[in-house]
Amino acid sequence: MDVPGKRDDMIVHQQEPYNAEPTPSALAEHVLTPVRAFYGRNHGRMPRLDPLAWRLSVDGLVDRPLELSLAQLREGFPHHEVIATLQCAGNRRAGLMAVRDIPGQHPWGPGATSTARWTGVRLADVLAAAGLRAGTTYIAFEAPDVAPEADPPQPYGGSITAAKATSAEALLAWEMNGAPLTVPHGAPVRVVVPGHIGARSVKWVRRITAQDHPSDNFFQASAYRLLPADTSDPRPGDGVALSSVALNSDVLSPDDGAVISAGSTTVLGYAFAGDDRTVSRVDVSVDGGRHWVQAELAEQVSPWAWRLWSATVRVPAGQVEIIARAWDSAAALQPEHAESVWNPKGYVNNAWPRITVTAR
């Protein structure tokens, strides 16, 4: 499937449905990821919706069910924006596949992570207009795209807690980096849930339901769940439903496998921590972790965004492994080894990133 407006060098894992990530070097170029380089994660064919015909239903445990057009959404509520990083739960899965095979999953590298400025209205304001009832604990979303992997086949969906849904950062967005959303990124309106895995920022949203339990949609009850390593035959509800993004980082430059000049080398990367945690420190080592150089962190452009970082290290001649590690504001440190976080679906690989270069 040809996706107009994307970089020619996108790493495409699947054409239909479209799943692709930017190269690490492309991701390192901007704090705000250009739309043409922003990763794409899809489970079904991308729907092309007429903005004039689009309607958003708000129902469930509400006093005043709503049906809103795009114009009513734009004109009826105050506009807000948030700079937020979205990260796929399968980001860096290739590192777990190197430990043990994970059949049927895309081998995502570090590029299933991107950052944008989102503009729209607060989900909280729309829910307030509908009149949330006491006892509402979850807000569920439904989109029109149907995923073949869902059992039974069903439109894509998911849910977040009512507390997160009524926070100031959760949006119903129609703009991305100052321009209207494109089809690959959820036009005409998508949910943006900063700090949560990308799967909860439902694209092409058409229905919002207030309820007293999590969504029973396949992608909430079965797909995006962290399972123990020894799980062999999971059932719906097994494992832990994924929500907040774990502390993570990766090296974006030099490229893994690159041939570089020995001596002083600049290493670039990103680090990100979900929800109300921020990245506080990143270190880089070129000698197996015996010595570390503290990286310089770029400006924190938003509480909900990654931090790009750079470190200058001296690389000896020969084959060298470059390692990074990050801490967050809760004093959490990334786990050292991918073996310790391997799981049957390849989610949440937040082990120390490692690349190998040859210095001459």
N, C-alpha and C positions, 0 to 999 in steps of 0.2 A: 504493500500500500504506500503510495506516495503521499507524504505529509508536507504540503507547501509551507514555506516560512521557516523551515528547520535547516540548521547547518548541514552542509554536505558530509561533514566528517562525524556526524552522530554515530554512536555505536548502537546498531539496531539489533536487538535480541529477538524480535519477532515483528513481522510486517503486518499481520492481521490476526488479532488486534495489535495495534502499534505499541511497541514497548522499546524505548531507546533512551540512552543517556549520553551526555556530552563527554568528550575526551577530558581527562584530568586537566590538561593544560588550558583548555577552553574554559573550564570551570574556575580556574585560578585568575582569570583576567578581570573579573568584576565582582564587587561586593553584591550588587544587584544583578542577578543572572538575566541576560537578555532572553526574551521570549524564544528566540530562535535556538538558544542553547539549553533551555529549561527541559529537564527530563520529562518523558512521557510514560505513564503507567496506565494501562487499560486492560480490562478483563473481557470486554466485548467490543463490538463495532461501535465507533464513535457516532452518536446521533447528531444530525444536523437539524437544529430546531429553529423555527421561525420566531424571532424575538417578539413580533407583534402578536403571535398566537400563543406564546408561552404563558403558562399560568402556574402560580405557586399555591398549593393548598396547605393550610395549617389546620390540623384537626387533632382528635384524641381528647386528652384531659384538659380541655379549654372551655371557657364560657362563651366565646364568640368565634366560632370557626371562620377562617378567612379564605378567600380566593383572590390573589393579587396578580395583576398584570405587571410587566416590567415597569411601565410608566407609573403605576400606583406605588410600586416599591420605591422607585427613585424619588417620587414627589411627596410621598407620605411620611418619610422618616428622615432624620438628620443623617448626613453623609459622614463617614469616618474612614480612615485609612490606617493600615498597620503594615510595617515591614516584617515579614515572617518567612522563615525557612521551612520548606516542606521536605520531609525525608521519608522515602519508602521504607517500610519495615524490612524489606529484603536488601536494602543497601549494603554493599560489601559482601554479599552472599558468596561471591567467588572465593573469598578467603576461607569460608567454611567448607566449600566443595573441595578445596585442596586438602582438607583434613579427612573428609569422607564424602562419598557421592551423595547428592540429594536429587534423585530423579524427578523429572517433570517440572523443575523450577528454573527460572532464568538466572544466568550467572552474572548478576549485577556487580559492577565494580563500585568505585567510590562516587560515581556520578549520579546516582539516584537520589540526589540532594541538590536543591536549588533554592534561591532566595529571590523574593519579589516584593514590590510595593503593591498591596491590594487595597482597592477602594470599593466601598459599598455601604451597607447599613449594618448596624449591630443586630445580630440574631436576637439578642436580649430585647431590643425594642419591638421587634415583630412579635415575639412571644408575649410581651407585655400587652400589646394591642389585642392579642387573642385572648388574654386573660387566663394565665396558667392556674390550674386548680391545685389545691393542697393535695399532697400525695404524689405529685409528679416527680419522678426521680431520674428519668432518662428522656432524651429527645432523639427520635429516630428520623433518618433521612432516607428518601428513595429517589432513584434516578431512573431514566428510561432505558439505559443500556442493559441488554440481557447478556449474561456471561455463559458460554457453553459449559464451563467447569462447575457451575453451581448445580447442586443436586438437592431438590429438583430445579430445573431451569427457572430463573426468576430475575427481575431487575436488580441492579446493584443497589446495595443499601448498607446501613450501619447505624450506630448510635453513639452518643456521648452522654455523660452525666448532665443532669439539669444544671448543676453548679457550673460546669464548664460552659454550657450553652448560654448561660445568663451572665457570663463574664464579659468584661469590656472589650476583650480582644477578638472574640469569635464573630465572624462577619458572614453576611451574604454578599458576595462580591461580584461586580460586573466589570471591573477594570483591573488590569495587571500592568504594572510599570507605566501607568498613565495612558494606556490605550484600552479599548474594549477587549474583553476576553476573546480569544480565538476558540474555534471549535475544539482543538486538542486539549485546551485547558478549561473547558467547561462552559462555553458560551450557551445561553446568554447570562446565566447566573450559577455560581458554585458556592459551596460552603468552604470557608477557610477557618480551620481550627488550629491556631498557633500552638506549638509545643507538643502536639499529638502527631502520631504517625500519619503519613499522607493519605492512607486509606480512609481516614475519618473526614477528610476535607472533600466531601462528595461533590463530584462534578455534575453539571446539567441537572441540578436538584429540581424536583417537581413537587415533592410532598414532604412536609415536616409533621411529625406526629408526637405529641406529648403522651407519655405513658409511665406506668409504674414498674417497668422491667426493661432490661436491655432488648434491643432488636433481635428478633429470631431469624433475621436475614442470614443467608449462608455465609456472607462475608463478615458477619459479626459472631455468629454462633459456631462456625467451623473453620473458616479460612485463616483469618488473622488472629491466631492464638499461638502462644509459645508453649510448646510441648516438651516434656522431659526427653532426654536423649534416648531412653530405652522404650519409648512409645512405639507400638507396632500396629495397632488397629484403633486409631482415635475415633471417638464418637462426638457428636455435637455437644459443646459445652466442656469438653476436656481441655485441660491446660488453662492458661491465663490469657484473657482477652487483652490485646495490645492497645495501649492508649498513649501515655506519655513517652516521648522519645528518650532513650537512654543516652548518657554521655558518650560522644563518639568523635572521632577525628580521622583524618587521612592525609597522606602526602600526595600533593598534586603535581609537583615538579621538584626534581627531574622525573622523567617517565621511568616506570619500572622497566629494567632491562637496558636503560640508556648507556651509551658510552660517553663519559665526560672527562674533563681535564682534572688530573690530580691537583690537590691543593684547595684553596678557598672556594667553597661552593655555597650558593644560596639555595636553601630548601624552602618550598612554599607548601602551604596546606590550609585546611579548614578544621575547625572544631565546633561542636554544637551540643547543647544540652537542652532537653525539652522542658516544657512548662515554665515555672518561675525560677529555674536554675540558669545560671550563666557560666560561661567558661572563664576560669580565673588564671589558668597557667597551661602552657604547652612546653614540653622539652623534646629535644632531638639528640639522638646518639648515633655514632658511626662505629662504635667499638663493642657492640653487643650489650649495651646498657651499663658498662663499667663507668663511663663518664657521660655527662649530659650537658647540653647547651640550652639555656632557657631562650625560647623563641620570643620575638617581639609580636605582640598582639595588635591587630588593626583595631580601629575605632569600633566600639560597640554601637552599631547604628540603631538597634532596637533591642528591647529585652527578649524579643521573640526570634532573633536572628543569630546566625552563626557568627563566628569571628574568624576571619582569615588571619594567617600568621606567617612569619618568615624567620628563618634562622640561618646564620652564616657559620658553617662548620668547615673543618679541614679534613678533606678526604684523602686517605693514603692511596698509593698506586695499588692496583689489583681489584679483585672483586670485593665489593663493600656492601653490607646491608645497612640501610638507613632506617632507623626506628623512631617513632614518635609516641608520645603519651600525653594525655590531657587530664587536668583536674577541673571540677566545677565548683560553684559557689557553696555547695553543700560538703565540700572536701572529699568528694568521691573521685576515685582514680580509675581509669579504664583498666579492665582485666588484662593481664599480660599475654595470655596465650589463647589462640582461636580454639584449641582443643577443649578448653574449659567452658566455652559457650556454644559448642556445636549442638544443633537441634534438628529434628527431622524435616522442618520446613525452611531452615536457613535464615531465620529472622534474627535481628538484633546482634549482628556481628559487630561488637564494639571493642574487640581486642586491639592491642597496640598495632597500628599499621606498620607494615614492613615492605620496603622495596629493595631491590638489588640493582646496583649499577656497577659498571666496570670503569675504573679510573686509570687513565694513561698519562 
